[in-house]
């Protein structure tokens, strides 16, 4: 019986992880539950799963995340932002595996996280889970390229002029996936691909120049790996986050089965190059990886502030890239003088948020 710490248990990924634990009750047991502030939903989860430990980050602080993973066999990390970095590092340095559904932690602290290797990092992102499966299927072969698929989000077919007037309500209508508001907006701006380029670099040791973004509107092919002999391996499945969650927690042993792909009635699968002109946020992952490591924290913090403002209807979709890039440029020199550490990541995050909020107060949409 594998003891699972679920960090971010009341969010979209956390609740789907609990679905997988229900489905695999003979193999998985909830060890601890941590949510940010949803006390009512957490109480219902505690009543059902009877964890040994539960907490709200808003009441107990970030320390509760480390307490929650002590004694677990694996931690499902689905918190938002950088709050879970210390708990991830604790897990990996104490032989506790991490099923990682949090993009920001690896983006901001990839060198620290991937250097703590007593526990395994098991990606929950559908793209990185797919890449891992592709690499396992051709173990030992030299990798030429990683091909990260992108749905293109709800606005892929809009012109640059049309993108200027889109709303948060429209952005939240993702055509294929049911996700939380923040990641859904990141999908609409394609900022999520910048995060995923950085993640893929750290997880698989592939240079960013060997990582391509490929727009695949149907979300059936979750990513591909091209090997040096020319072979391409793809992982395909219906869009369902429960499958990569189960794969991270149990490998091939899980009982959950996603909806089968019906090839008899499937529309043609299409693949397109990413349009960096209409969706410039998608190129930030390549740009920021050439800069000092703490610039990635600035990128993440600035994007977070922009997403919150956009969801409030106080920020224009077309301004995302310019604002985030401005913040990165502002802090780049300072970032070059600071060592990458958990403390400095936290401090840079706070500074970048304050700076971005000030910029947005002065920007007219």
N, C-alpha and C positions, 0 to 999 in steps of 0.2 A: 504494500500500500504506500503510494507516494504522497507525502505531505506537501500541500501547495499553499504558499502565501500569495494571496491575491491583493496586489497593491493597485488601488483605483477600482475597487469592486463595484461601484455603483454607476460607472460610465459604460459606454457602449461595448468596449472590449471586455471590461470586467464582468459585465452581466452575461456576455456570450461565453466567457471562460467558465462561469458557473454552470451554464448549460452543458458544457463538455464534461464538467465534473459530475453532474447529475447522470449523464449518459454513461459514464465510466466509473460508477460508484464502487466497483470491485477493484479498481486500480488507483483511483485518486480520492483523496480526502482533503477537505478544506482545513488548513492548519491555522490560518489567520486571515482577517479581512481588514483592509484599511481603505477608507474613503476620504474625500476632501472635506465636504461639509454636509452631505445629504444624510442627516441623522435618521430620518424616517425610513429611508430605503435600506440603510445599513442595518437598522434594528430588525427589519424583516429578514434580511439575509442571515443575521446572527441567529434568529429564531429557527430558521430552517437548517443551517449547517453546523451550528454549535461549535464555532472555532475556539481554540485555546486562547486566542488574543484577537481583539478588535479595537479600532480607534478611529477618530476623526483627526485629520491633519490640522484642520482649523482650530481644534480645541487643544491638541497635544503637541503640536509642532512637528517639524520634520523628523525628530528623534524617534517618533513612533514607527517610522518606516524601517529603521534598523531593528528595533525591538520585534517587529512583526516577522522578520525573516530568520531570526535566531531559532534554530531547531527545525526549520523547514528543509525539505529535500530540493525543492525548486520554487523560485519566486516568479510569478507572472506579474510583470511590471507594466501597468497600463495607466500610470499617472500622467498628468500633463506637465510639461516644462521640465526644469532641471532638478526638481525637488527630490528625485529618487537617486541621484548620482551616488551619494554616500552609501545608501543601502545596496546598490548594485555592486559597488566596490567591496563592501563587506561580504556579500555573497560570494563573489568570485575569489576573494582571498581566503575564504573558509570552505571552499569545495562545494558551495551551493550553486546549482545550475540556475541560470536566469533565462526565462522565456520573455524576450524583450519586445514589447509593443510600443515602447516610448522612443520616438525618433530623436527628440531633443537631447537626451542624455548622451547618446552616442555621437551626435553631431558636435556637441560642445566639449565632450570629454573622451573622444575616441581613443586618443593615445593612452590615457589613464586606464580606461576600461579594458582595452584589448591587451594591455600589459599585465593584467591581473588574471591569470589563466588557470587557477586551480579548479575553478568551476567552468562549465561550458556556457557560451552565449548562444541561445537558440532563437533565431529571429521569428517574430510573429507577423511582421509585415508580409502581406501576400507575395510581394515581389521578392523579398530576400529569402523567404521560406522557399519560394520556387527556385531561386538561384542555388540554394543549398541542395535541394533535391536534384537539380541538374548536375551539379558537381559530384554528388554522391554516385550518380548513375554512370559517370565516366571517370571514376577515381584514377588519379595518376596521370591523366592527360593534361597537356599544357593548355592554359586558357589564352585565347587571343582577345576576345571581347565579352563583356557582359552587356546584354541588351535589356535595359529596364523598360518594361511596358508602362504606358500611361493611358488612362481612359480618355484624357482630354477634358474631363469634367463637363459641366453643363454648357460651357460657352465656346467650345472648340470651333463651331461653325459660324461664329459671329465675326464680323469685320472689326478692325481697330476702332472705327468710329462708334460702332454699336457697343463695344465693350466699355466705353466711357460712361454709359448710362445704366449699366446693370445694377441691380439691387441685391441686398443680402438675402432677401426672400428667394430671388431667382437662383442665387449661388447655392443655396441649401437644397436645391432640387437635383441632386446627383442622379444621373441616368441609370447607374448600375449598382451602386453601393448604398447601404444604410449606415451612416457613420455619425459621429459627434459633430457639432457645429464647427469647431475649430479646424479639424482635419478636412471637413467638407469644403470650407473656404480655401484651405491650402490646396485642395485638388482643383478648385475653380481657377486659382491664380497660377497653378502648377508649381507653387513653391514646394509642395510635398516632394517633387522630383529632385529639387536641389538638396533637400534633406537626404533623400534616398541615394543620391550619388555619393555623398559623404559617407553614409552608412555602408554602402557596398564597398567602398574603398577600405574602410576599417575592418569590416567583417571578413572580407575575402582577399585582402591584400592586393587588390588590382588598382593600378594607377588610374586616375580619373580620365585620362586621355583614352583609356581602353574601356570606358563605360559610355554607352550611347543610350539616349532616351528615344523610344519608339512609341508612337501613339497608336494604340490598338483599341478602337472604340467599343468592341464587344466585351472586353474584360474576361475573355475565356483563356487566353494565353497570359500567364501571370508574370513571366519573364523567360528569357532565353540565354543560353551560354554558347558562344561560338568558340570552338577549340582550334588550335593552331593547324590541325590537319584539314580544316574546312568543315568538319562536322558541326551541326547546330543541334542542341538539345533544348526542348521547350517543355515546360510544365503547364498542363491545361486542366481546368476544372471550372465549374460554375462559380460565379462570384459569391463567396460565402466565407466570412472570416472565421467561422467555427472550425473549418478544415485546417488552416495554418495554426490555429490555437492548439487543436488536438495534436497536430504533428509536432509542435514544440514540446508539448507536455508528455506525449507518449510515443512519438515516432510512428511506426506503422501498426501499433497495437490497438488503436482506438476503435470504439464501436460506432461513433457518429459517421454517418454517410451523407454527403451533400447531394444535391440534386444532380442526376446524371446529365451529361451533355447529349442532346438528341441530334446526332449528325444528320439524320434523315430530313430534319426540318430546320437545320441551322443555316442562317444566312452566311454568305461568304465572309470569311475572316479577312480583315483589312489591316494594313500596317502603313503608317505615314511618318515622315520625318517630323520632329518637333519644330514648331514655328516659334523661334526665339524672339522674333520681332513683335508678334502679338502677345506673347507670353514671356516677357523678359525675366520674370522671377525664376523660370526654369534654368536659366544659365548661371544664377548666383552660386549654385553648388560648385561649378567648375571654377568660377572666379575666386571665391573665398578660400578654396583649398590651396591657392597660391600665396595666401597672406598668412600673417602670424596666427597661431591656433585660436587665440582669444577673439579674433574677428568673427569666428563662427558663433560665439556666444552673442556678440552684438547683432549679427544677422538674425538669430533666433529671437532675441528680445525685441528687436525692432519690428519683426514680423508679427510677433504676439500682440504688440500694442496696436499695430495697424488692423489686425483681424478683429480685435475687440471694438475698435472705433467703427470699422466697416459694419459689423453686426448691429451696432447702435444706430446705423444710418448716418454717421457723421464723417465718412471718409469715402473718397472716390476709388473705385476699383483700379482705374488707370494709374493711380499714384503709388501703388505698392512698391514697385521696383525703385523708383527714384528716392523715396523716403528711406527704404532699407539701405540702399547703396550709399546715400548721404551719411547715414549713421555709421556704416562701416568705415567710410573714408575719414570721418571725424575722429574715430577712436583707433585708427590703424597704427599710428606712431606710438601711442601709449601701449597698445597691445603688444607691440614688438619688444617692449622693455619689461613686460611682466611674464613671469614663469607660469606655465599652465599648471594650475592646482585647483582643488575644489573650492578653496577660499577665494581665489582670484576669479574663478568663474562666477561665483556668487556676487562678488563686488562689481565685476564688469557687467553682469546682467542688470543689476540695480541701476548703475550709471547709464547704461544704454536705454533703459526704459524711461528714465527721467528725461533724458535728452530727446528721445523720440516723442514723448508726450508734449514737450515744449515745442518741437517742430510742428506737430499736428495742430497745436493751438494757434499757430501762426499761418498755417496753410489754408487757403481758400479752395474748396473743392470745385 
